[in-house]
Amino acid sequence: MSTEPLFSAFRLGAIDVRNRVAMAPLTRSRAGMDGVQTPLAVEYYAQRASAGLIITEATNISRQGRGYAYTPGIYTDEHVAAWSQVTDAVHAAGGRIVMQLWHVGRMSHVSLQEDGAAPVAPSAIQAGGSVFTEAGHLPPSMPRALAIEEIAGIVDDYRNAARRAKEAGFDGVEVHAANGYLLEQFLRDSTNHRDDRYGGSIENRARLTLEVVDAVAEVWGADRVGLRLSPLSTAVGDTPLDSTPMETHSYLVRRLGEMGLAYLHVVEGQLHGGNGAATFDVQGLRAAFGGAYIANNGYDRPRALSATASGHADMIAFGKAFIGNPDLVERLESNAPLFDAPAATFFGGGAEGYTELQRA
């Protein structure tokens, strides 16, 4: 058995993990349009239970929070029942699994919203890029700015989703505050032009994220709550960076550290692009947080071994590699070849490329 730190046990807050390899959130678009997971998801996650920690695909906290077709939800009894089968299967295989809580904000389309309503955002600024609908990829719809009296309802939606995740048997939750979605839209001054207590200063722009984390921690305890950030990514929605990313994110993570969160999960660069750890002070960010740190973005075996051995990170999250390699931990430990999954099966479809993998 390897003595490398990457394959050693660790503790993230109150969550014990048997190795430092995390499965990153991976949207696979295999749920029903009602947000209910199918039995395929049970097999899919159980296949990957040797990961130290599975972070689920991003999961909608409400109908309003949905921005892509066939993505799962966690706001109805049916959602809880379907996810309970997933957590039972992962736990039976000895794994640990947390749910990533998601509200897409402006990254949505009217066809995905109840009664064709406009998506919501901190400010009425339309996103670029595209979202996946039943009709295919379409540009995001023009959002409307949330009224200040609506924001408490958003926080309540996160709180209720956290309660339902607990009912479904998860080991904790991760708040998705990255990748151009609602909480990051509030955080960045490029997408938040508000002039009330949720806009303007860094403290005001970070307020919603902190209120959400506080609400979720009421349900779970802070030591079973993580948070994901992507301070350098513009990939989703062509979202411009914040004007002072280090200052903004340092303030936020310092406050999160004071709350005693289980971990901070950082996309160290451009989503689906290069790793930016060499050009951004991720260690300064980690120091400001002061707790367990999960690094993500472009890590391979040598970099993961080095990062955990040097103390750069406590855990490494792998995304795409887990699609083609359910046994990724074992392959990394034995230095076995990895399989590249065909991109055509990443999103949507059935078992092929999801639970049934083609081998050359």
N, C-alpha and C positions, 0 to 999 in steps of 0.2 A: 504493500500500500504506500502511496506517495506521502512524503512528509512536507510537501509544498503547502504553504498557507492557503492557497486557493482551494485545496481539498480538505481543509480542516473545519471543524465545527466552530460556530460563532453564535453570538446572541445579539439580535437587533431589538433593543428595548426589552419587551417581554416575550419576544418571539425567538425560540431556539431554532437554528438552522444547522443542517449536518454538513454543509460545505458552503463555500463563498461564491458559488455560481448561481446567479439569479436568472430566471426567465423573464425577459423584458415584456412589457405589454405589446401585444401583437393583434391588431384589428384583422379579423379573418372573414367577417361578413357572412357567417353561416347561421345566424339566428333567424327566427321568423320576423316578419314585419311587425308583429306584435311585441317584439323584443324578448321572446321566450327562447331560451336555448333548446337545441335539439339533443337527442341522445348521443349524437356524434361528438358533442362538446365534452361529454363525460369521458369518452374514450380518449379524446385528444389530450385533455389535461392529465388524465391518469398516466398516459404514455410518457409524460414529461415530469413525473413526480420525483425523479431522482435529483432534480434541481434543488439547491438549498432553499430557495424561495421562488415560488411562481407568483408573478404579478399578472393578474388577468388582463385580457384585452380591455380597453377602455369601455366602461359600462354606464349607460345613460341614467342620470339620477331622476329624470322626468321626461315626459314626452317633449316638452319644450327644449330639453337639452340635447335632443337627437339631431345629428347632422349628416348621417350616412345611413343608407338602407341596410337592412339585415344585421344591424348591430344590437347587442343585447341590452336589456334594461334591468333595473333593480328597484322598481317602484310599485309593483303589484304582487299579489299573493302568488300568481302563476310564475312570475320571475323568481321569487324565493324558492318555490318548489323545484323548479328546474335547476337552479344553481345549487340547491342542497344536494342533489345527486352528484354534481361535480365535486363539491367539497368532501362528500363521503368517500368518493372513489380516490381522490388524492390522499386523504388521510389514511385510507386502507392500505395504500402503497407506501406509507411512511413519509409523505410530503407535507409541505407547509404552503399555504396559498392565501394571498391577500387580494382584495378586489380594488381595482382602480376606479375611482368615482369621477364622472365625466359630465361636463356641460360644455357644449361646443360654442355657445354664444353665436357670433355672427357667421360661423362656418356651417351654414345650413341652407336649406332651400324650402320655399313655401310648401312644396309638395310633401315634405317630411314633417311639417308642423300641423297641429290640430286646426282644422277648419281653414287651412291655407294661410295661417297667420304669418306675419313677418318674423324672422328670427330676431333675437334681442342681443344687445351689446352695450358696452358702456357709452358708446357714442355712435351716431348714425354714419358709420364709415364702412363702405362695402369692401369685403375681402376679395382678393384675387384667387387664382387657382380654380379648383373645381371640387365639387362634392359628389358622392356616389348616390344616385337615386334609382328608383325602379326603372326609370327611363334611360339610365346610363349616367355618364358624367356630365354635370351641368355647372355653370358658374354659380357661386353662392348668391342668394337673394339679398337685396338691400335690407339691412337690419334697421330696427328702430332702437333708439336709446331707452334704456330702462329708466322709468321714473323712480325717484329716490324711495318712494313708499313701496315699490315692488321688491326692493333688494332684500328686505327681511324674509320675503317669501322664497327667494333663491337660497338663502341660508337654511331655511326650514326644509327645503327640498334635499339639500345635502344631509341634514340631520336625519331625515326620514330614510334616505337611502342608506345611511350608515346603520340605522336600526335594522333595516331589512337585510343588509349584508351580515349582520350579526345573527339574525334569525336563520340565515342560510348556512351558517356554520363556518364562516371564514375565520382565519387566524388574525385578521386585522384588515385595514384598508389603506390605500394610497390615494391622496388627493392629487388630482391631475391639474397642475398649475403651469403646464408647459405647452409647447408646440402650437402656439397661436390660438388656443381655445379660451373660454370665457375668463378664467381667472388671470391668465396672462394678458388678455386684452385689457383688463383693468389695471394690471401692473405696469404695462409699458405706456410711456407718454406718447408714443406714436399712434396708439389706438384708443387712448383715453383722453378726451378733450373736455371732460366734465369740469364744472366750476363749483361743485358742491363738496361735501365731506368725503366723497369717493374719487375726487379728481384733484389735479394740481400737484401738490407736494408728494414726495415719495411716501410719506406716512399715510396720506389719504389714498393713494393708489394701491398701497399694500393692505388697506383696511379690509376689503372684502375677503381676500385670501385668509387673513388672520381670523376674521369672524367665522369663516367656514371651518377652518381647522379647529377653532375653539368649540364649535358646535359638534363636530365629528368626535372630538376628544371627550366631550361630555358623555357620549354613547360608549366609546371604546376604552377610554383612558388613553392619555397621550402616548404611552409606551407601546401601543399597538397601531399607531397612526404614522404613516410616512408621507412624504410629499415629493413630487417630481417637478423639476425646473429645467428650462432650456434657454439660458441667458444669451446664447449666440445663434439661435436658429431663427431663420426667416422662411423656412420651407413651406409651412402650412399657411395658405392664404396670402402668400407674399407679404408677410407681416414684418414691417420695418422694426429694427432693434430699438430698444429704449435708448435715449440719448446719453444716459450714464449707467450702463448695465452693471458695472461692479458696485457702484454706490447703492443703486436701487436694490440689487439682489442681496448685498451684504446686510442692509438694514432688515430685509425680510427674514433672512435665515438666522440672523442674530435673535430676532424675536421668536422664531420657531424653536431655536435652541433653548431659550428661556422657558418654553412651554414643555420641554422634555420629550420631544417627538422620538419615535423609534429610529427613524433614519431620514436622511436626505438623499434623494436619487437625482443625479444631474446628467443631462445630455451634454457631454463635453464638446460641443461644436455644432455644426450644421446638421440637422436631422437628415438622414440618408446621405450625409456628406462626410467631409474630413473631420478628424478629431481636432478640437481647438484647445486642448489642455496646455499646449506650448505657448499659446498667444493670449490666454485669459487666465487670470490668477485663481484657478479652481481650488488650489490649496488654501488661498486666503479665504475663499468662500467656505471651504470646509472648516477652517479654523474659527470663522465667525459663528458657524453652526455649533461646533463643539461636540457633536454626537456621531453616530455611525454614518458612514458615507458609502453610497453605492454609485459607482462610476459606470457610464454607458456611452457608447458611440465608437464604433470601429475597432473594438478590441478583438484581437486574435489570441491564440494560446500564449505566445511569448510575451505579449504586452500584458495579458491578464496575470500571468505568473509574476512578472516583474512588478506590476502595480500593487499586488497584494503582499509580495515579499518586502517591498520597500516601504510599505505603509502609505502609499499614495491613496489607496482605497481599501475599505474593509470588505467590499464585495464587488463583483463585476457582473453587470447585466448584459446578457447576450440576447439579441433579437432574432434576426433572420436565420442564424445558425441553428436555432431550435426548431425551425420549420422543417428542415430536411433531416434533422438529427434528434429524434426524441431522446436518445441515449447520449446526449451531448456531454454530460458530466463524465461518463465512462470513457468516451472517445478522447476528451481532453486529458484525462488522467493517464490513459495508455498511449497518448500521442498517435491515435489512429486517424486515418483520413476522414475528412468531413465531406458530406454530400451537399451539393448545391441544389436546392429545390427549384423547380421551374416557376418563374415569376407569374406565368399564366394561371397558376392555381393558388396564388396568394389570397385573393379576395373572391368571395362568392363560390358557388358550386356545392359539391357534395363531398364524399369521402376521399376522392382522388386528390392527392396533394395535401390532404388534411390529416386523415388517419391512415390512409393507404398511400404509401410512398413508393415511387418507382426507383429502382436501383439499376445502375448500368451493369 
